[in-house]
Amino acid sequence: MEEILEQYPQLQREDLLAAIAYGAEMSRERFVDLPGSSAA
């Protein structure tokens, strides 16, 4: 996280945390069927 903040000084730590939280929320709502797998 520190490396990103160094490369993008216009961002703040809260911006990165918000992006991570958004990505986590989006991943909860999206499922990908894999070939050869079956739903239990």
Backbone atoms as SQL, in Angstrom:
CREATE TABLE atoms (id INTEGER PRIMARY KEY, chain TEXT, resi INTEGER, resn TEXT, atom TEXT, x REAL, y REAL, z REAL);
INSERT INTO atoms VALUES
  (1, 'A', 1, 'MET', 'N', 0.828, -1.182, 0.000),
  (2, 'A', 1, 'MET', 'CA', 0.000, 0.000, 0.000),
  (3, 'A', 1, 'MET', 'C', 0.875, 1.249, 0.000),
  (4, 'A', 2, 'GLU', 'N', 1.961, 1.198, 0.745),
  (5, 'A', 2, 'GLU', 'CA', 2.850, 2.356, 0.800),
  (6, 'A', 2, 'GLU', 'C', 3.456, 2.646, -0.573),
  (7, 'A', 3, 'GLU', 'N', 3.771, 1.600, -1.311),
  (8, 'A', 3, 'GLU', 'CA', 4.348, 1.789, -2.645),
  (9, 'A', 3, 'GLU', 'C', 3.361, 2.480, -3.579),
  (10, 'A', 4, 'ILE', 'N', 2.113, 2.104, -3.492),
  (11, 'A', 4, 'ILE', 'CA', 1.083, 2.734, -4.324),
  (12, 'A', 4, 'ILE', 'C', 0.936, 4.201, -3.941),
  (13, 'A', 5, 'LEU', 'N', 0.915, 4.479, -2.656),
  (14, 'A', 5, 'LEU', 'CA', 0.777, 5.859, -2.199),
  (15, 'A', 5, 'LEU', 'C', 1.971, 6.718, -2.617),
  (16, 'A', 6, 'GLU', 'N', 3.152, 6.109, -2.672),
  (17, 'A', 6, 'GLU', 'CA', 4.329, 6.853, -3.128),
  (18, 'A', 6, 'GLU', 'C', 4.230, 7.173, -4.620),
  (19, 'A', 7, 'GLN', 'N', 3.711, 6.218, -5.399),
  (20, 'A', 7, 'GLN', 'CA', 3.617, 6.412, -6.843),
  (21, 'A', 7, 'GLN', 'C', 2.450, 7.309, -7.244),
  (22, 'A', 8, 'TYR', 'N', 1.435, 7.367, -6.403),
  (23, 'A', 8, 'TYR', 'CA', 0.245, 8.176, -6.692),
  (24, 'A', 8, 'TYR', 'C', -0.031, 9.090, -5.501),
  (25, 'A', 9, 'PRO', 'N', 0.705, 10.170, -5.377),
  (26, 'A', 9, 'PRO', 'CA', 0.580, 11.034, -4.199),
  (27, 'A', 9, 'PRO', 'C', -0.784, 11.712, -4.072),
  (28, 'A', 10, 'GLN', 'N', -1.561, 11.750, -5.153),
  (29, 'A', 10, 'GLN', 'CA', -2.889, 12.362, -5.058),
  (30, 'A', 10, 'GLN', 'C', -3.873, 11.463, -4.297),
  (31, 'A', 11, 'LEU', 'N', -3.523, 10.185, -4.112),
  (32, 'A', 11, 'LEU', 'CA', -4.385, 9.265, -3.377),
  (33, 'A', 11, 'LEU', 'C', -4.072, 9.313, -1.887),
  (34, 'A', 12, 'GLN', 'N', -5.076, 8.949, -1.111),
  (35, 'A', 12, 'GLN', 'CA', -4.893, 8.828, 0.331),
  (36, 'A', 12, 'GLN', 'C', -5.157, 7.385, 0.727),
  (37, 'A', 13, 'ARG', 'N', -4.711, 7.012, 1.896),
  (38, 'A', 13, 'ARG', 'CA', -4.886, 5.642, 2.392),
  (39, 'A', 13, 'ARG', 'C', -6.367, 5.231, 2.345),
  (40, 'A', 14, 'GLU', 'N', -7.241, 6.146, 2.685),
  (41, 'A', 14, 'GLU', 'CA', -8.677, 5.864, 2.685),
  (42, 'A', 14, 'GLU', 'C', -9.173, 5.514, 1.280),
  (43, 'A', 15, 'ASP', 'N', -8.575, 6.131, 0.255),
  (44, 'A', 15, 'ASP', 'CA', -8.954, 5.820, -1.129),
  (45, 'A', 15, 'ASP', 'C', -8.650, 4.358, -1.450),
  (46, 'A', 16, 'LEU', 'N', -7.480, 3.896, -1.038),
  (47, 'A', 16, 'LEU', 'CA', -7.105, 2.506, -1.303),
  (48, 'A', 16, 'LEU', 'C', -7.990, 1.539, -0.526),
  (49, 'A', 17, 'LEU', 'N', -8.270, 1.863, 0.709),
  (50, 'A', 17, 'LEU', 'CA', -9.142, 0.995, 1.510),
  (51, 'A', 17, 'LEU', 'C', -10.545, 0.923, 0.909),
  (52, 'A', 18, 'ALA', 'N', -11.020, 2.033, 0.388),
  (53, 'A', 18, 'ALA', 'CA', -12.337, 2.046, -0.249),
  (54, 'A', 18, 'ALA', 'C', -12.332, 1.179, -1.509),
  (55, 'A', 19, 'ALA', 'N', -11.249, 1.242, -2.283),
  (56, 'A', 19, 'ALA', 'CA', -11.152, 0.419, -3.490),
  (57, 'A', 19, 'ALA', 'C', -11.104, -1.064, -3.143),
  (58, 'A', 20, 'ILE', 'N', -10.382, -1.416, -2.097),
  (59, 'A', 20, 'ILE', 'CA', -10.316, -2.816, -1.659),
  (60, 'A', 20, 'ILE', 'C', -11.684, -3.280, -1.172),
  (61, 'A', 21, 'ALA', 'N', -12.355, -2.453, -0.401),
  (62, 'A', 21, 'ALA', 'CA', -13.688, -2.816, 0.097),
  (63, 'A', 21, 'ALA', 'C', -14.672, -2.990, -1.057),
  (64, 'A', 22, 'TYR', 'N', -14.588, -2.129, -2.057),
  (65, 'A', 22, 'TYR', 'CA', -15.465, -2.224, -3.222),
  (66, 'A', 22, 'TYR', 'C', -15.200, -3.533, -3.971),
  (67, 'A', 23, 'GLY', 'N', -13.941, -3.851, -4.190),
  (68, 'A', 23, 'GLY', 'CA', -13.592, -5.094, -4.874),
  (69, 'A', 23, 'GLY', 'C', -14.071, -6.314, -4.114),
  (70, 'A', 24, 'ALA', 'N', -13.947, -6.297, -2.806),
  (71, 'A', 24, 'ALA', 'CA', -14.410, -7.416, -1.991),
  (72, 'A', 24, 'ALA', 'C', -15.930, -7.564, -2.096),
  (73, 'A', 25, 'GLU', 'N', -16.630, -6.462, -2.068),
  (74, 'A', 25, 'GLU', 'CA', -18.095, -6.506, -2.176),
  (75, 'A', 25, 'GLU', 'C', -18.525, -7.029, -3.539),
  (76, 'A', 26, 'MET', 'N', -17.864, -6.576, -4.590),
  (77, 'A', 26, 'MET', 'CA', -18.206, -7.035, -5.936),
  (78, 'A', 26, 'MET', 'C', -17.938, -8.526, -6.094),
  (79, 'A', 27, 'SER', 'N', -16.884, -9.026, -5.473),
  (80, 'A', 27, 'SER', 'CA', -16.550, -10.443, -5.618),
  (81, 'A', 27, 'SER', 'C', -17.573, -11.329, -4.910),
  (82, 'A', 28, 'ARG', 'N', -18.269, -10.811, -3.945),
  (83, 'A', 28, 'ARG', 'CA', -19.295, -11.597, -3.246),
  (84, 'A', 28, 'ARG', 'C', -20.514, -11.836, -4.126),
  (85, 'A', 29, 'GLU', 'N', -20.738, -10.973, -5.084),
  (86, 'A', 29, 'GLU', 'CA', -21.943, -11.051, -5.899),
  (87, 'A', 29, 'GLU', 'C', -21.715, -11.720, -7.246),
  (88, 'A', 30, 'ARG', 'N', -20.497, -12.107, -7.560),
  (89, 'A', 30, 'ARG', 'CA', -20.200, -12.665, -8.872),
  (90, 'A', 30, 'ARG', 'C', -19.632, -14.066, -8.718),
  (91, 'A', 31, 'PHE', 'N', -20.230, -14.995, -9.415),
  (92, 'A', 31, 'PHE', 'CA', -19.781, -16.373, -9.380),
  (93, 'A', 31, 'PHE', 'C', -19.451, -16.811, -10.794),
  (94, 'A', 32, 'VAL', 'N', -18.417, -17.578, -10.908),
  (95, 'A', 32, 'VAL', 'CA', -17.988, -18.072, -12.207),
  (96, 'A', 32, 'VAL', 'C', -18.068, -19.584, -12.167),
  (97, 'A', 33, 'ASP', 'N', -18.827, -20.177, -13.101),
  (98, 'A', 33, 'ASP', 'CA', -18.891, -21.627, -13.205),
  (99, 'A', 33, 'ASP', 'C', -17.624, -22.127, -13.864),
  (100, 'A', 34, 'LEU', 'N', -16.985, -23.073, -13.202),
  (101, 'A', 34, 'LEU', 'CA', -15.783, -23.659, -13.768),
  (102, 'A', 34, 'LEU', 'C', -16.121, -24.956, -14.483),
  (103, 'A', 35, 'PRO', 'N', -15.501, -25.213, -15.608),
  (104, 'A', 35, 'PRO', 'CA', -15.760, -26.466, -16.328),
  (105, 'A', 35, 'PRO', 'C', -15.435, -27.653, -15.435),
  (106, 'A', 36, 'GLY', 'N', -16.336, -28.629, -15.414),
  (107, 'A', 36, 'GLY', 'CA', -16.112, -29.837, -14.626),
  (108, 'A', 36, 'GLY', 'C', -16.549, -29.728, -13.187),
  (109, 'A', 37, 'SER', 'N', -16.999, -28.554, -12.742),
  (110, 'A', 37, 'SER', 'CA', -17.461, -28.432, -11.370),
  (111, 'A', 37, 'SER', 'C', -18.985, -28.483, -11.344),
  (112, 'A', 38, 'SER', 'N', -19.493, -28.932, -10.238),
  (113, 'A', 38, 'SER', 'CA', -20.957, -28.991, -10.103),
  (114, 'A', 38, 'SER', 'C', -21.366, -28.266, -8.839),
  (115, 'A', 39, 'ALA', 'N', -22.522, -27.638, -8.866),
  (116, 'A', 39, 'ALA', 'CA', -23.027, -26.930, -7.693),
  (117, 'A', 39, 'ALA', 'C', -23.491, -27.939, -6.657),
  (118, 'A', 40, 'ALA', 'N', -23.170, -27.697, -5.414),
  (119, 'A', 40, 'ALA', 'CA', -23.547, -28.629, -4.338),
  (120, 'A', 40, 'ALA', 'C', -24.885, -28.261, -3.769);
